[in-house]
Amino acid sequence: MRELKFHEQKLLKKVNFVHWKKEKTKDLADIKKFGLSGKEEYEAYTKLVHSIQKIIHMISTLDEKDPVRKKVTDDLCDKLYDMGVIDTKSTASLITIGQAAFCRRRVSVLLVRLKFAQNLTHANTLVQHGHMRIGPEIVSDPAMLITRKLQDLLTWADGSSMRKKVMEYNDELDDYELLQ
């Protein structure tokens, strides 16, 4: 084997050839599972989880008898529950927060879960082409996080061709809508 050049040695200083597979497999699996556009999005969710864990640690350092600790903990549980990140409003559920909890609240993942789309790639194309709306607003970003309240407002856009096809299939298409 030839001797490495200076710039090649500099690049290889940051690479761990022994444990590279172990480090990357979970991240890559989550990126593929939730249809993330790249490692940067996953790292943003990781930073968000770390900041929440830091807040939880700061709260845990307060005295247990302190009424502020109880109030702040309850407020944090309520906010995370309303966001859909945790399933119950108990403080025990704060321990299990991970990147996957935020990834599950993305528009494309919710579309698959709510049976609007068959898979994540189909859900991403539906969102990017403007077939979905939340309330009156058309959604065009598949990375948008949806709260529990907004989840109920997720529907087809008014002029969507997919909406017409679904309504035709279910025999729910109104004659008035055919004229539009």
Secondary structure, DSSP 8 states (H G I E B T S, - for coil): -----HHHHHHHTT--TTTHHHHHHHHHHHHHHTT-S-HHHHHHHHHHHHHHHHHHHHHHTS-TT-HHHHHHHHHHHHHHHHHTSSSSSSGGGGTT--HHHHHTTBHHHHHHHTTS-SSHHHHHHHHHTT-EEETTEE---TT-B--HHHHTTEEE-TT-HHHHHHHHHTT---HHHHH-
